[in-house]
Amino acid sequence: MKRVVAALILKGDRLLACQRTRHQPMPLKWEFPGGKIEEGEQPREAMRRELEEELGIVAEVGVEVARIVHEYPRGGSVELRFFEVRNYDGELENRIFREIRWVTRQELLELDFLEADRGLVKDLAAGKIL
């Protein structure tokens, strides 16, 4: 099982959503920034590292807001840990995505998110979390 972290980065009433490029697995799907937890790495360390690599920011990683285990239909499973990020140093810089966008909770529903994220997106839009 792959272990993955993802950030729910908040700015006022908006969240940061990121779109994968055409060349990444599951091309052009939307997701929250983050990535794999490396061997021997703690989840919060992985979160800070991924945000620095992908967006050029040094994040203050907050609480874990959700943990989801998702089984993909074609095989393989992933454990996703979502962390709240309300503060960071640096300016956001799109280093790997096709697009990054600040969206309202309702606008999240209009984006074609990764299958593993869809339940969380619905909960965010409904105001059940954060």
SEZABA-378033 format. One record per atom (N, C-alpha, C): residue in three letters; chain; atom name; x, y, z. Coordinates in pm, whole numbers, plus 50000, padded with zeros to 5 digits. Example, Ala and Ser with C-alpha at 12.3 -4.5 7.8 and 13.67 -1.06 7.14 Angstrom:
REM SEZABA-378033
SITE   res   chain   atom      px      py      pz
SITE   ALA       A      N   51319   49431   50780
SITE   ALA       A     CA   51230   49550   50780
SITE   ALA       A      C   51320   49670   50780
SITE   SER       A      N   51285   49775   50708
SITE   SER       A     CA   51367   49894   50714
SITE   SER       A      C   51290   50003   50787
This chain:
REM SEZABA-378033
SITE   res   chain   atom      px      py      pz
SITE   MET       A      N   50084   49882   50000
SITE   MET       A     CA   50000   50000   50000
SITE   MET       A      C   50089   50124   50000
SITE   LYS       A      N   50057   50216   49907
SITE   LYS       A     CA   50130   50342   49903
SITE   LYS       A      C   50078   50433   50013
SITE   ARG       A      N   50168   50501   50081
SITE   ARG       A     CA   50130   50599   50184
SITE   ARG       A      C   50156   50738   50129
SITE   VAL       A      N   50053   50822   50134
SITE   VAL       A     CA   50058   50953   50070
SITE   VAL       A      C   50006   51060   50166
SITE   VAL       A      N   50064   51180   50156
SITE   VAL       A     CA   50015   51295   50231
SITE   VAL       A      C   49964   51400   50132
SITE   ALA       A      N   49865   51477   50177
SITE   ALA       A     CA   49812   51584   50094
SITE   ALA       A      C   49775   51702   50184
SITE   ALA       A      N   49791   51823   50130
SITE   ALA       A     CA   49768   51944   50208
SITE   ALA       A      C   49638   52012   50168
SITE   LEU       A      N   49561   52047   50269
SITE   LEU       A     CA   49444   52132   50249
SITE   LEU       A      C   49491   52272   50289
SITE   ILE       A      N   49540   52346   50188
SITE   ILE       A     CA   49597   52479   50212
SITE   ILE       A      C   49483   52579   50202
SITE   LEU       A      N   49465   52653   50310
SITE   LEU       A     CA   49356   52750   50317
SITE   LEU       A      C   49406   52893   50311
SITE   LYS       A      N   49331   52975   50239
SITE   LYS       A     CA   49355   53120   50234
SITE   LYS       A      C   49217   53183   50243
SITE   GLY       A      N   49182   53231   50361
SITE   GLY       A     CA   49047   53282   50382
SITE   GLY       A      C   48946   53169   50367
SITE   ASP       A      N   48850   53186   50276
SITE   ASP       A     CA   48750   53082   50255
SITE   ASP       A      C   48780   52995   50133
SITE   ARG       A      N   48904   53001   50085
SITE   ARG       A     CA   48941   52924   49965
SITE   ARG       A      C   49047   52817   49997
SITE   LEU       A      N   49046   52714   49913
SITE   LEU       A     CA   49144   52605   49923
SITE   LEU       A      C   49222   52599   49794
SITE   LEU       A      N   49346   52551   49803
SITE   LEU       A     CA   49430   52539   49685
SITE   LEU       A      C   49408   52403   49620
SITE   ALA       A      N   49368   52405   49493
SITE   ALA       A     CA   49352   52283   49415
SITE   ALA       A      C   49456   52285   49303
SITE   CYS       A      N   49508   52167   49269
SITE   CYS       A     CA   49614   52157   49170
SITE   CYS       A      C   49576   52055   49063
SITE   GLN       A      N   49606   52088   48938
SITE   GLN       A     CA   49574   51998   48828
SITE   GLN       A      C   49702   51932   48777
SITE   ARG       A      N   49694   51800   48763
SITE   ARG       A     CA   49808   51725   48709
SITE   ARG       A      C   49831   51758   48562
SITE   THR       A      N   49954   51737   48518
SITE   THR       A     CA   49985   51760   48376
SITE   THR       A      C   49940   51639   48295
SITE   ARG       A      N   49948   51653   48163
SITE   ARG       A     CA   49912   51543   48072
SITE   ARG       A      C   50007   51424   48086
SITE   HIS       A      N   50129   51449   48137
SITE   HIS       A     CA   50232   51346   48141
SITE   HIS       A      C   50237   51270   48272
SITE   GLN       A      N   50159   51309   48369
SITE   GLN       A     CA   50157   51240   48498
SITE   GLN       A      C   50054   51126   48493
SITE   PRO       A      N   50068   51028   48585
SITE   PRO       A     CA   49962   50927   48596
SITE   PRO       A      C   49829   50998   48626
SITE   MET       A      N   49720   50944   48577
SITE   MET       A     CA   49587   51005   48592
SITE   MET       A      C   49592   51151   48546
SITE   PRO       A      N   49627   51171   48418
SITE   PRO       A     CA   49648   51306   48364
SITE   PRO       A      C   49526   51397   48376
SITE   LEU       A      N   49556   51524   48402
SITE   LEU       A     CA   49460   51634   48408
SITE   LEU       A      C   49357   51625   48520
SITE   LYS       A      N   49373   51529   48608
SITE   LYS       A     CA   49285   51521   48725
SITE   LYS       A      C   49330   51627   48826
SITE   TRP       A      N   49237   51671   48909
SITE   TRP       A     CA   49266   51767   49014
SITE   TRP       A      C   49296   51693   49143
SITE   GLU       A      N   49379   51754   49226
SITE   GLU       A     CA   49418   51696   49353
SITE   GLU       A      C   49460   51806   49448
SITE   PHE       A      N   49490   51767   49570
SITE   PHE       A     CA   49550   51858   49666
SITE   PHE       A      C   49699   51830   49665
SITE   PRO       A      N   49784   51931   49681
SITE   PRO       A     CA   49929   51909   49671
SITE   PRO       A      C   49979   51813   49778
SITE   GLY       A      N   50080   51736   49740
SITE   GLY       A     CA   50139   51640   49833
SITE   GLY       A      C   50208   51529   49756
SITE   GLY       A      N   50231   51418   49823
SITE   GLY       A     CA   50298   51307   49756
SITE   GLY       A      C   50330   51194   49852
SITE   LYS       A      N   50414   51103   49804
SITE   LYS       A     CA   50446   50982   49879
SITE   LYS       A      C   50531   51011   50003
SITE   ILE       A      N   50504   50932   50106
SITE   ILE       A     CA   50588   50933   50225
SITE   ILE       A      C   50705   50840   50196
SITE   GLU       A      N   50825   50891   50206
SITE   GLU       A     CA   50943   50810   50178
SITE   GLU       A      C   50978   50721   50297
SITE   GLU       A      N   51052   50616   50270
SITE   GLU       A     CA   51096   50521   50374
SITE   GLU       A      C   51163   50596   50489
SITE   GLY       A      N   51118   50569   50612
SITE   GLY       A     CA   51177   50631   50730
SITE   GLY       A      C   51132   50774   50758
SITE   GLU       A      N   51043   50826   50675
SITE   GLU       A     CA   50998   50965   50689
SITE   GLU       A      C   50865   50969   50766
SITE   GLN       A      N   50850   51067   50851
SITE   GLN       A     CA   50725   51089   50923
SITE   GLN       A      C   50628   51166   50831
SITE   PRO       A      N   50497   51144   50845
SITE   PRO       A     CA   50401   51210   50757
SITE   PRO       A      C   50414   51363   50751
SITE   ARG       A      N   50431   51428   50865
SITE   ARG       A     CA   50443   51575   50863
SITE   ARG       A      C   50572   51620   50792
SITE   GLU       A      N   50679   51544   50810
SITE   GLU       A     CA   50804   51574   50738
SITE   GLU       A      C   50781   51562   50588
SITE   ALA       A      N   50713   51456   50548
SITE   ALA       A     CA   50682   51434   50405
SITE   ALA       A      C   50599   51550   50351
SITE   MET       A      N   50503   51595   50430
SITE   MET       A     CA   50416   51705   50388
SITE   MET       A      C   50498   51832   50365
SITE   ARG       A      N   50584   51865   50459
SITE   ARG       A     CA   50669   51985   50443
SITE   ARG       A      C   50759   51971   50319
SITE   ARG       A      N   50821   51856   50303
SITE   ARG       A     CA   50912   51834   50189
SITE   ARG       A      C   50836   51847   50057
SITE   GLU       A      N   50721   51781   50047
SITE   GLU       A     CA   50645   51785   49922
SITE   GLU       A      C   50601   51926   49886
SITE   LEU       A      N   50557   52003   49985
SITE   LEU       A     CA   50511   52140   49957
SITE   LEU       A      C   50627   52229   49914
SITE   GLU       A      N   50744   52204   49969
SITE   GLU       A     CA   50861   52281   49927
SITE   GLU       A      C   50899   52243   49783
SITE   GLU       A      N   50895   52114   49751
SITE   GLU       A     CA   50931   52068   49617
SITE   GLU       A      C   50829   52115   49512
SITE   GLU       A      N   50700   52104   49542
SITE   GLU       A     CA   50596   52130   49444
SITE   GLU       A      C   50558   52277   49432
SITE   LEU       A      N   50563   52349   49545
SITE   LEU       A     CA   50510   52486   49545
SITE   LEU       A      C   50609   52591   49596
SITE   GLY       A      N   50727   52548   49641
SITE   GLY       A     CA   50829   52641   49686
SITE   GLY       A      C   50797   52712   49816
SITE   ILE       A      N   50716   52650   49902
SITE   ILE       A     CA   50681   52713   50029
SITE   ILE       A      C   50730   52629   50146
SITE   VAL       A      N   50749   52694   50259
SITE   VAL       A     CA   50783   52626   50383
SITE   VAL       A      C   50657   52632   50469
SITE   ALA       A      N   50591   52517   50480
SITE   ALA       A     CA   50459   52512   50543
SITE   ALA       A      C   50465   52484   50692
SITE   GLU       A      N   50369   52540   50760
SITE   GLU       A     CA   50342   52509   50900
SITE   GLU       A      C   50231   52403   50894
SITE   VAL       A      N   50267   52277   50905
SITE   VAL       A     CA   50171   52168   50889
SITE   VAL       A      C   50086   52155   51015
SITE   GLY       A      N   49956   52168   50996
SITE   GLY       A     CA   49863   52161   51108
SITE   GLY       A      C   49816   52020   51136
SITE   VAL       A      N   49694   52010   51184
SITE   VAL       A     CA   49639   51881   51226
SITE   VAL       A      C   49603   51795   51106
SITE   GLU       A      N   49605   51664   51131
SITE   GLU       A     CA   49556   51569   51031
SITE   GLU       A      C   49404   51575   51035
SITE   VAL       A      N   49342   51610   50922
SITE   VAL       A     CA   49197   51627   50920
SITE   VAL       A      C   49123   51505   50870
SITE   ALA       A      N   49190   51421   50794
SITE   ALA       A     CA   49125   51301   50741
SITE   ALA       A      C   49230   51199   50702
SITE   ARG       A      N   49189   51073   50710
SITE   ARG       A     CA   49273   50961   50663
SITE   ARG       A      C   49182   50868   50585
SITE   ILE       A      N   49220   50841   50463
SITE   ILE       A     CA   49137   50762   50373
SITE   ILE       A      C   49221   50648   50316
SITE   VAL       A      N   49164   50530   50312
SITE   VAL       A     CA   49226   50419   50239
SITE   VAL       A      C   49140   50396   50116
SITE   HIS       A      N   49204   50401   49999
SITE   HIS       A     CA   49130   50386   49873
SITE   HIS       A      C   49187   50271   49793
SITE   GLU       A      N   49098   50184   49747
SITE   GLU       A     CA   49135   50072   49659
SITE   GLU       A      C   49099   50110   49517
SITE   TYR       A      N   49196   50107   49428
SITE   TYR       A     CA   49168   50138   49288
SITE   TYR       A      C   49112   50015   49217
SITE   PRO       A      N   49015   50035   49127
SITE   PRO       A     CA   48950   49923   49058
SITE   PRO       A      C   49047   49830   48984
SITE   ARG       A      N   49154   49886   48929
SITE   ARG       A     CA   49250   49804   48855
SITE   ARG       A      C   49360   49747   48945
SITE   GLY       A      N   49340   49761   49074
SITE   GLY       A     CA   49439   49708   49169
SITE   GLY       A      C   49523   49819   49229
SITE   GLY       A      N   49575   49790   49345
SITE   GLY       A     CA   49658   49887   49416
SITE   GLY       A      C   49574   49967   49514
SITE   SER       A      N   49636   49998   49625
SITE   SER       A     CA   49565   50077   49724
SITE   SER       A      C   49657   50187   49776
SITE   VAL       A      N   49593   50290   49830
SITE   VAL       A     CA   49666   50405   49879
SITE   VAL       A      C   49604   50449   50011
SITE   GLU       A      N   49691   50486   50105
SITE   GLU       A     CA   49645   50548   50229
SITE   GLU       A      C   49680   50695   50219
SITE   LEU       A      N   49577   50779   50222
SITE   LEU       A     CA   49595   50924   50211
SITE   LEU       A      C   49573   50990   50345
SITE   ARG       A      N   49667   51075   50383
SITE   ARG       A     CA   49653   51154   50506
SITE   ARG       A      C   49646   51300   50464
SITE   PHE       A      N   49539   51366   50503
SITE   PHE       A     CA   49519   51507   50467
SITE   PHE       A      C   49548   51595   50588
SITE   PHE       A      N   49634   51694   50567
SITE   PHE       A     CA   49673   51785   50674
SITE   PHE       A      C   49628   51927   50641
SITE   GLU       A      N   49587   51998   50745
SITE   GLU       A     CA   49550   52138   50733
SITE   GLU       A      C   49676   52223   50727
SITE   VAL       A      N   49680   52319   50636
SITE   VAL       A     CA   49791   52414   50628
SITE   VAL       A      C   49729   52554   50616
SITE   ARG       A      N   49744   52632   50721
SITE   ARG       A     CA   49689   52768   50721
SITE   ARG       A      C   49799   52874   50708
SITE   ASN       A      N   49923   52836   50739
SITE   ASN       A     CA   50034   52931   50734
SITE   ASN       A      C   50153   52870   50663
SITE   TYR       A      N   50223   52955   50587
SITE   TYR       A     CA   50345   52913   50521
SITE   TYR       A      C   50429   53034   50488
SITE   ASP       A      N   50559   53010   50472
SITE   ASP       A     CA   50651   53115   50432
SITE   ASP       A      C   50683   53098   50285
SITE   GLY       A      N   50699   53210   50216
SITE   GLY       A     CA   50732   53207   50074
SITE   GLY       A      C   50608   53235   49989
SITE   GLU       A      N   50634   53256   49861
SITE   GLU       A     CA   50526   53279   49764
SITE   GLU       A      C   50501   53149   49690
SITE   LEU       A      N   50372   53117   49670
SITE   LEU       A     CA   50339   52996   49594
SITE   LEU       A      C   50398   53004   49454
SITE   GLU       A      N   50463   52897   49415
SITE   GLU       A     CA   50523   52888   49282
SITE   GLU       A      C   50482   52753   49224
SITE   ASN       A      N   50415   52754   49112
SITE   ASN       A     CA   50373   52629   49050
SITE   ASN       A      C   50493   52564   48982
SITE   ARG       A      N   50547   52460   49045
SITE   ARG       A     CA   50666   52394   48993
SITE   ARG       A      C   50637   52267   48913
SITE   ILE       A      N   50523   52204   48936
SITE   ILE       A     CA   50501   52075   48868
SITE   ILE       A      C   50361   52056   48808
SITE   PHE       A      N   50269   52143   48839
SITE   PHE       A     CA   50130   52121   48797
SITE   PHE       A      C   50098   52192   48666
SITE   ARG       A      N   49993   52148   48601
SITE   ARG       A     CA   49943   52218   48483
SITE   ARG       A      C   49885   52352   48527
SITE   GLU       A      N   49810   52347   48639
SITE   GLU       A     CA   49746   52468   48690
SITE   GLU       A      C   49727   52455   48840
SITE   ILE       A      N   49737   52568   48910
SITE   ILE       A     CA   49696   52572   49051
SITE   ILE       A      C   49591   52682   49062
SITE   ARG       A      N   49494   52660   49151
SITE   ARG       A     CA   49381   52753   49158
SITE   ARG       A      C   49325   52759   49299
SITE   TRP       A      N   49299   52881   49348
SITE   TRP       A     CA   49229   52899   49475
SITE   TRP       A      C   49081   52889   49446
SITE   VAL       A      N   49012   52798   49514
SITE   VAL       A     CA   48869   52777   49487
SITE   VAL       A      C   48789   52775   49618
SITE   THR       A      N   48661   52808   49606
SITE   THR       A     CA   48571   52796   49721
SITE   THR       A      C   48537   52649   49739
SITE   ARG       A      N   48479   52617   49851
SITE   ARG       A     CA   48438   52479   49877
SITE   ARG       A      C   48342   52429   49770
SITE   GLN       A      N   48249   52514   49727
SITE   GLN       A     CA   48152   52473   49626
SITE   GLN       A      C   48219   52452   49490
SITE   GLU       A      N   48317   52535   49458
SITE   GLU       A     CA   48388   52522   49331
SITE   GLU       A      C   48467   52392   49323
SITE   LEU       A      N   48504   52335   49438
SITE   LEU       A     CA   48574   52206   49438
SITE   LEU       A      C   48493   52101   49364
SITE   LEU       A      N   48360   52107   49379
SITE   LEU       A     CA   48272   52007   49318
SITE   LEU       A      C   48271   52014   49165
SITE   GLU       A      N   48313   52127   49110
SITE   GLU       A     CA   48314   52146   48965
SITE   GLU       A      C   48440   52090   48900
SITE   LEU       A      N   48540   52056   48981
SITE   LEU       A     CA   48668   52006   48928
SITE   LEU       A      C   48668   51854   48925
SITE   ASP       A      N   48737   51798   48827
SITE   ASP       A     CA   48744   51653   48811
SITE   ASP       A      C   48858   51599   48898
SITE   PHE       A      N   48827   51575   49027
SITE   PHE       A     CA   48926   51529   49123
SITE   PHE       A      C   48959   51381   49105
SITE   LEU       A      N   49078   51343   49154
SITE   LEU       A     CA   49116   51202   49161
SITE   LEU       A      C   49008   51126   49236
SITE   GLU       A      N   48984   51005   49196
SITE   GLU       A     CA   48882   50921   49258
SITE   GLU       A      C   48900   50911   49410
SITE   ALA       A      N   49024   50896   49454
SITE   ALA       A     CA   49052   50880   49597
SITE   ALA       A      C   49016   51004   49678
SITE   ASP       A      N   49009   51122   49614
SITE   ASP       A     CA   48982   51248   49684
SITE   ASP       A      C   48834   51286   49687
SITE   ARG       A      N   48753   51220   49608
SITE   ARG       A     CA   48615   51267   49586
SITE   ARG       A      C   48529   51271   49712
SITE   GLY       A      N   48540   51173   49799
SITE   GLY       A     CA   48462   51173   49923
SITE   GLY       A      C   48500   51292   50010
SITE   LEU       A      N   48628   51318   50021
SITE   LEU       A     CA   48677   51430   50100
SITE   LEU       A      C   48630   51562   50040
SITE   VAL       A      N   48634   51573   49907
SITE   VAL       A     CA   48588   51695   49839
SITE   VAL       A      C   48441   51721   49873
SITE   LYS       A      N   48359   51616   49871
SITE   LYS       A     CA   48217   51633   49906
SITE   LYS       A      C   48200   51677   50050
SITE   ASP       A      N   48280   51621   50142
SITE   ASP       A     CA   48274   51662   50281
SITE   ASP       A      C   48319   51806   50300
SITE   LEU       A      N   48421   51848   50229
SITE   LEU       A     CA   48467   51987   50235
SITE   LEU       A      C   48358   52081   50185
SITE   ALA       A      N   48298   52046   50071
SITE   ALA       A     CA   48194   52131   50012
SITE   ALA       A      C   48073   52143   50103
SITE   ALA       A      N   48044   52035   50177
SITE   ALA       A     CA   47929   52033   50268
SITE   ALA       A      C   47959   52098   50402
SITE   GLY       A      N   48086   52138   50422
SITE   GLY       A     CA   48125   52202   50547
SITE   GLY       A      C   48140   52104   50662
SITE   LYS       A      N   48154   51973   50632
SITE   LYS       A     CA   48167   51872   50737
SITE   LYS       A      C   48306   51872   50801
SITE   ILE       A      N   48406   51916   50725
SITE   ILE       A     CA   48542   51924   50781
SITE   ILE       A      C   48601   52062   50751
SITE   LEU       A      N   48695   52102   50833
SITE   LEU       A     CA   48760   52234   50829
SITE   LEU       A      C   48654   52339   50852
